């Protein structure tokens, strides 16, 4: 299964013969925002306690994936 990354968060046009998208993906951007929320809540987010960087990162990407899925609903 391929992970939906949402494409580039801040896409820009190719310049000087370079092609492709560079920079963070929309999934990474969403995860970063979710991680900020978890950390700013003291690690107690949605009644779940996140006590390590790994659990916070996993929760942030779980939220990002849910946000990308919600974008698919029309």
N, C-alpha and C positions, 0 to 999 in steps of 0.2 A: 504494500500500500504506500502510495506517495503522500507525503504530508503537504497539505495546502498551505503555502506560505503567504498567499495573498499578493504576491508580486512585490515590487519595490515600494517601500514606504514613501520615499521621496525621489521618484524617478526623474531622470533628466535625459535630454537628447544626447545621442552619441556625438562625440566631437573628434575631429582629427583621425578619422578612420577607425575609431574604436566602436564596437557594437556591443550590445547587451546592457543589462541593468546592473548597477553597482550600488553598494551601500546596504543598509539593513533592510530586511523584509518587513512587510506589514505585520507578519506574525511576531517578529522580534520586537517591533514597536509596541504592539498590543501587550506583549509579555512584560516589557519594561514598565509600561503604565500600571499593569496589574501588580507587578512586584513593588512599585512605589506605594500602592495602596496597602498591601500586606505589611510592608515594613513600617509605614506610618501609623498603622493600627497597633503597633507593638507586637506584631506577629500573631495576633488573635483576630482572624479574619473569617467572617461567616461562621462563627462559633467553632472554628477549628484552630488548634494551636500549632503553629509552625515554628519549630525550635532550631532548625538548622538551615544553612544556606541551600542545601540540596532540596529540602522539602518546600522551601519558599520558591525556588526556581521551578520545580515540578508543578506546583500549584499555579504559578504565573503562566506557564505554557499551557496548562490545562484550560485556564481562563481564556487565553489568547485563541486557542483552538475553538472554544465555544463562541467567541466573538466572530471569528471567521465563518463559522457555520451559520450563525444568525444572519450574516450578510447575504447568504445564499437564499434565504427565505424571502419570497416576494409577496 
